[in-house]
Amino acid sequence: MKLHESFLKEDLFQANEEYVCFRDCLELMIEHIQEGEMEQAKQRSIDVTKSLHELSKLAQKKNELERRTKLVRHMQEQGITIQIVRRHFNDPMA
């Protein structure tokens, strides 16, 4: 998995940790099933899902930032500045 393509630079360490946990738990889950240890396999399944959920949240964070950046660029190309947007919404910081 190319982590740098799916996650923000500042989230790479956490994404890598979750990916390693995901992969390890998945392998353990398979081993537990092969050994007939269904309760342990179920627990690893929960762990896999938790790590996958965290990876999904981190990826969504990057996607949202990219979407907002694209929107701001598009607005700038149209001559709309952040100050205009703030004024429109009565932002006291505008």
N, C-alpha and C positions, 0 to 999 in steps of 0.2 A: 504494500500500500504506500502510495506517495503522499505522506502526511502533509507536506508543504503545499500541495495542491488543494487540499480539502479544509485546512484549518489556518487560522491566523497565526502569525509568527509567535506572538506572545502565548498562544495556547498549544504550541507544538509539544512541549514537555508533558503537559497533562494528557494530550491526545495520544502520545506515544505510550504513556503509562496505561491508559484505558485500553488501547489496542493490544498491548502485551497481556493485560489481564483477560480481555475478551478471548484472545487466542489460547491462552493457557487453560482457562476454564472450559473452553469448548473441547480441547483435547482431553482434559480430565473427565468431562461429562461422557465422552465416548468410551474412555477406559472404564468408568464406573458401570456403564451399561453392559459392556462386554463381560464384566465381572459379576453382573447380576445385582449390583448395588444401586437399586433404583432411587432410594431416598437421597443418597449422595449425588446421583446424577441429576435429580430434581433441583437440589440446592445449587449445583453448578449451572444449571439452566437459568436459575434466577440471577446468579452472578453474571452470566453472559448477557442477559437482558439488561441488567443495570449498566454494564459497561457500554453496551450498544446504545442505550438511552443517552448516556453522557457524551458519547461520540457524536450522536445525532444533534444534541444541543450545541456542541462546539462547532459542528459544521454549519448549523443553522445561523449561528452567530456570525460566521464569516460571510455567508450568503446575504444576510441582512445588511451587513456593513457594505458589501459590494453593491447591493441594490440602492442603498442610500447615497453612496458615492456617485453612482451612475446618475441618479436623480438630480443631485446637486450640480454635476457637470452639465447635464441637459438644461437645467434652469439657468446656469451661468451663460450657456450658449445663447439662450433666449433673452439675456439681459436682465434676468431676475436675480437680485442679490438676497442674501440672507436677511439683510435689514428690511427689505420690502416684505418678505414673508413674516418677519417678526411684527412689523407694523400692522399687517393685515390681521394678525391674530391678537393684536393689542398687547404684545409682549412688552413689559415695562423696561426690559433691557435694550430695546430697539432705539 
